[in-house]
Amino acid sequence: MRALLQRVSEARVDVDDETIGEIGPGLLILICAMQGDTEAQADKLAAKIAKLRIFKDNDGRMNRSVKDIGGSVLVVSQFTLAADTSRGNRPGFSAAAPPAQGEALYDYFAAQVKAQGLPVATGRFGADMKVSLLNDGPVTIWMDSEA
């Protein structure tokens, strides 16, 4: 699985002019299931993200996790994280999991993040979403379950 984490002061996702997910301080996680990904990889990634120390402590150092700060998480599916730009000018997305598998792993990942004790809001898999955020830092981190 591939994830792009953004430390945010706030974030929300809208579908058809309706807000379907919204958080205050915490993490916006853009997530993509790749071909061959499993629930075990989602488990590992969710646990790692919950403990990732990318929030400031009292000394201004990135030494606290989203859990430590009492933050929330907004999980949004984004198959374009699977983009292959190695040939030509049009990205290919064949490395992404097929839609049914991608949706199942997306839902499973969001549930595993919630199982870490974090409040979780989500987007809608396959929908045309509008994501708004106020990036804090900015802090943006790329994660891959294979790395």
C-alpha positions in Angstrom: 0.0 0.0 0.0 1.1 3.5 -0.7 0.2 6.4 1.6 0.9 10.1 1.5 0.5 11.7 5.0 0.0 15.4 5.5 0.0 16.9 9.0 -2.9 19.2 9.0 -4.6 21.8 11.2 -7.9 20.8 9.6 -9.1 18.9 6.5 -12.3 17.9 4.9 -13.6 16.0 1.9 -16.7 16.9 -0.1 -18.7 14.9 -2.6 -21.5 16.6 -4.6 -21.1 19.8 -2.5 -21.7 17.8 0.7 -19.0 17.4 3.4 -18.7 13.7 4.1 -15.6 13.7 6.3 -14.0 16.4 8.3 -11.2 16.6 11.0 -9.4 19.2 13.1 -5.7 18.8 13.9 -4.3 15.5 12.8 -3.4 13.6 9.6 -4.8 13.5 6.1 -3.9 10.1 4.7 -4.2 9.7 0.9 -4.0 5.9 0.4 -3.7 3.5 -2.5 -3.9 -0.3 -2.6 -1.4 -1.7 -5.0 -1.7 -5.0 -6.9 -0.9 -7.9 -4.5 -1.4 -5.9 -1.3 -2.9 -7.7 1.6 -4.6 -7.0 4.9 -1.3 -7.7 6.7 0.3 -4.8 4.9 -2.7 -2.6 5.9 -2.3 -3.7 9.5 1.4 -2.8 9.5 0.9 0.5 7.8 -1.9 1.6 10.1 0.1 0.7 13.2 3.2 2.5 11.9 1.2 5.7 11.1 -0.5 5.8 14.5 3.0 5.8 16.2 4.8 8.1 13.7 6.3 11.0 15.6 5.7 14.0 13.3 4.0 16.4 15.7 5.8 19.0 17.7 6.5 18.5 21.4 6.9 21.4 23.9 10.4 22.0 22.6 9.3 22.3 19.0 10.7 19.0 18.0 8.8 16.4 16.0 8.5 14.0 18.8 4.8 13.2 19.2 2.4 11.0 17.3 -1.2 11.8 16.1 -2.3 9.6 19.0 -0.1 11.6 21.5 -1.7 14.9 20.5 -5.3 13.6 20.6 -5.6 14.2 16.8 -7.9 12.7 14.2 -7.3 11.1 10.8 -9.0 11.7 7.5 -8.5 8.7 5.1 -9.0 9.3 1.4 -8.6 6.8 -1.4 -6.3 8.0 -4.2 -5.5 5.4 -6.9 -3.3 8.0 -8.6 -0.6 7.3 -6.0 0.1 4.2 -8.2 1.0 6.4 -11.2 3.8 5.1 -13.4 5.3 8.1 -15.2 8.3 6.3 -16.7 7.1 6.3 -20.3 5.5 9.1 -22.3 3.5 11.9 -20.9 0.4 10.0 -19.8 0.7 8.2 -16.4 -0.3 4.6 -16.2 -2.2 3.1 -13.2 -1.9 -0.6 -13.9 0.0 -1.1 -10.6 -3.1 -0.1 -8.6 -5.2 -2.9 -7.2 -8.4 -3.7 -9.1 -11.3 -1.6 -7.9 -13.1 -4.3 -5.8 -9.8 -5.2 -4.0 -8.8 -1.6 -3.7 -12.1 -0.7 -2.0 -11.9 -3.6 0.4 -8.4 -2.7 1.4 -9.2 1.0 1.7 -12.1 0.1 4.1 -10.0 -2.3 6.0 -7.1 0.2 6.4 -9.5 2.9 7.7 -10.9 0.4 10.2 -7.4 -0.6 11.3 -6.4 3.1 11.9 -9.6 3.4 14.0 -8.6 0.2 15.9 -5.4 2.1 16.9 -7.7 4.3 19.0 -7.9 7.2 16.6 -11.0 9.1 15.5 -11.3 8.4 11.7 -13.2 10.2 9.0 -13.2 9.0 5.4 -13.8 9.9 1.9 -15.9 7.8 -0.5 -14.0 5.2 -2.6 -14.3 5.9 -6.4 -16.1 9.2 -5.9 -15.1 12.5 -7.4 -14.0 14.2 -4.2 -12.9 17.7 -3.3 -10.3 17.6 -0.6 -9.5 20.7 1.4 -6.8 21.0 3.9 -4.7 23.4 5.9 -1.2 21.8 5.9 0.6 22.3 9.2 4.4 22.8 8.8 4.1 21.8 6.0 4.8 18.2 6.8 4.2 15.7 4.1 5.5 12.1 4.3 5.5 9.3 1.7 5.1 5.8 3.0 5.0 2.5 1.2 4.2 -0.8 2.9 7.0 -2.5 0.8 9.7 -0.1 2.0 
